[in-house]
Amino acid sequence: MSLKGIISIAGFPGLYKVLAQSKSGFIVESLSDKKRLPVSSTQRISMLEDISVFTLSDDLPLSQVLLKMKETEASNPPADPKSDPNKLRDYFRSLISDFDSERVYPSDIKKIITWYHLVKDIVDIPDPEEQAEETAPEPAKEVTEAAAETAEAPKKKRATKAKVADDSAPAEKPAKAPRKKKEN
């Protein structure tokens, strides 16, 4: 299982897995206590796979941060989320040496550590290189050609319909004069 389908909802503690989509939003299940609840589509929802951490060079996806936390957990256990902000920044700097300390707040670090504790046993955090190999297979030549033919087919059909419509269009009827209202 990857981070796909795992969300954070503003105003709700913890993380949730999207189970289904309803007319007005989503049905989600809490990762901590397995309770299901409906979530409105108007609520602020953040997909974990779309979150990244600011660094001085380039943004680092959350999955890579969680992977680094998992790899270094034995030698460098995660800091307590309730500890001092300086201690949190020192821990995060030990993971990501070039993180942007001006744009990554202690509250962000607390969230990431809390999220790590929730997903480390439930979710298999994939290596980004392995994930890129799995999701990007080379397309077959036949599939590409078939897609090109399919893309051209609707254009030809529309042009044919427009031409037929022009040839068989009835003559325009004269416009009717507007009705006058009767006075009482």
C-alpha positions in Angstrom: 0.0 0.0 0.0 1.3 3.4 -0.9 0.4 7.0 0.2 -2.1 7.1 -2.6 -5.6 7.6 -1.2 -4.4 8.7 2.2 -5.6 12.2 3.2 -5.4 14.7 6.0 -8.6 16.7 6.7 -8.4 20.2 8.2 -10.1 20.2 11.6 -9.9 16.4 12.1 -7.1 14.7 13.9 -5.1 11.9 12.3 -5.1 10.6 8.8 -7.8 8.9 6.7 -8.0 6.5 3.8 -10.5 7.3 1.1 -12.9 4.3 0.6 -15.5 5.7 -1.8 -16.8 8.8 -3.4 -20.4 10.0 -2.7 -22.5 12.7 -4.2 -21.5 15.3 -1.7 -17.9 14.2 -0.9 -16.1 11.1 0.3 -16.4 8.2 2.7 -13.2 7.9 4.6 -11.8 5.5 7.3 -9.6 6.7 10.1 -6.2 5.0 10.1 -5.9 5.0 13.9 -9.4 3.7 15.1 -10.9 2.4 11.8 -14.1 4.5 12.2 -15.8 5.5 8.9 -17.3 8.9 8.3 -18.6 11.0 5.5 -16.5 14.1 4.5 -18.0 16.9 2.6 -16.2 18.0 -0.6 -16.2 21.6 0.8 -13.8 20.7 3.6 -10.1 21.3 3.1 -8.5 18.0 2.2 -4.8 17.3 1.5 -3.6 14.2 -0.3 -0.4 13.0 1.3 1.1 12.0 -2.0 0.8 15.7 -3.1 2.6 17.2 -0.1 6.2 18.2 -0.3 8.8 19.8 2.1 10.5 23.0 1.2 14.3 22.7 0.7 16.9 25.3 -0.4 17.4 23.5 -3.7 14.2 21.7 -4.7 11.0 20.6 -3.0 11.2 17.1 -1.5 8.1 14.9 -1.7 6.6 13.7 1.6 7.1 10.0 0.6 10.9 10.6 0.4 10.9 12.3 3.8 9.0 9.4 5.4 11.4 7.0 3.7 14.4 8.8 5.2 12.7 8.6 8.6 12.1 4.9 8.2 15.7 4.2 7.1 17.2 6.2 10.0 14.7 5.2 12.7 17.1 2.7 14.3 20.0 5.1 14.6 18.0 8.4 14.8 14.6 7.8 16.3 11.9 10.5 15.5 11.7 13.3 18.0 8.7 13.7 20.2 6.1 15.9 18.4 5.5 17.8 21.7 9.2 18.7 22.2 10.8 22.0 21.9 10.7 23.7 18.4 14.6 23.8 18.3 14.8 20.1 19.0 12.3 19.4 16.2 14.3 21.5 13.8 17.6 19.7 14.8 15.9 16.3 14.2 14.6 17.5 10.8 18.0 18.9 9.9 19.6 15.5 10.6 17.2 14.0 8.1 17.2 16.7 5.5 20.3 18.9 5.7 19.1 21.5 3.3 15.4 22.0 4.4 14.3 25.6 4.4 14.0 26.5 8.1 12.2 29.7 7.3 9.3 28.1 5.4 9.1 24.8 7.3 7.5 25.6 10.6 7.7 23.6 13.8 4.0 22.8 13.4 4.8 21.2 10.0 7.5 19.1 11.5 5.1 18.0 14.3 2.5 16.9 11.7 5.1 15.0 9.6 6.4 13.1 12.7 2.8 12.3 13.8 1.9 11.2 10.3 5.0 9.0 10.3 3.9 7.2 13.5 0.4 6.6 12.0 1.6 5.2 8.6 4.9 3.5 9.3 3.3 0.1 10.1 0.2 0.4 7.9 1.7 1.8 4.7 4.6 0.5 2.8 6.5 3.6 2.0 7.9 3.0 -1.5 11.3 4.1 -2.8 10.7 6.9 -5.3 13.0 5.3 -7.9 11.2 1.9 -7.7 7.9 3.7 -7.9 8.9 5.6 -11.0 9.9 2.3 -12.7 6.6 0.7 -11.9 4.4 3.6 -13.0 6.2 4.5 -16.2 6.2 1.4 -18.5 7.0 2.1 -22.2 3.8 2.3 -24.3 3.5 -0.3 -27.0 3.6 1.0 -30.6 0.2 -0.5 -31.5 -1.5 1.2 -28.6 0.0 4.6 -29.5 -1.2 4.2 -33.2 -4.7 3.2 -32.0 -4.9 6.2 -29.7 -4.0 8.5 -32.6 -6.6 7.0 -34.9 -9.2 7.3 -32.1 -8.3 10.9 -31.6 -8.8 11.7 -35.3 -12.1 9.8 -35.7 -14.3 12.3 -33.7 -13.0 15.2 -35.7 -13.9 13.6 -39.0 -17.4 12.7 -37.7 -18.1 16.2 -36.5 -17.0 17.7 -39.9 -19.4 15.2 -41.7 -22.3 16.2 -39.4 -21.8 19.9 -40.0 -21.7 19.4 -43.7 -24.9 17.4 -43.8 -26.6 20.0 -41.6 -25.7 22.8 -44.0 -27.0 21.0 -47.1 -30.3 20.0 -45.6 -31.0 23.0 -43.5 -34.6 24.4 -44.1 -35.0 27.9 -45.3 -35.2 30.5 -42.6 -38.7 31.4 -41.5 -39.5 35.1 -41.1 -39.4 36.4 -37.6 -42.7 36.8 -35.9 -43.7 40.1 -34.5 -43.9 40.2 -30.7 -47.3 39.8 -29.2 -49.0 42.8 -27.7 -50.3 42.6 -24.2 -54.0 43.0 -23.7 -55.0 45.9 -21.6 -57.7 45.3 -19.0 
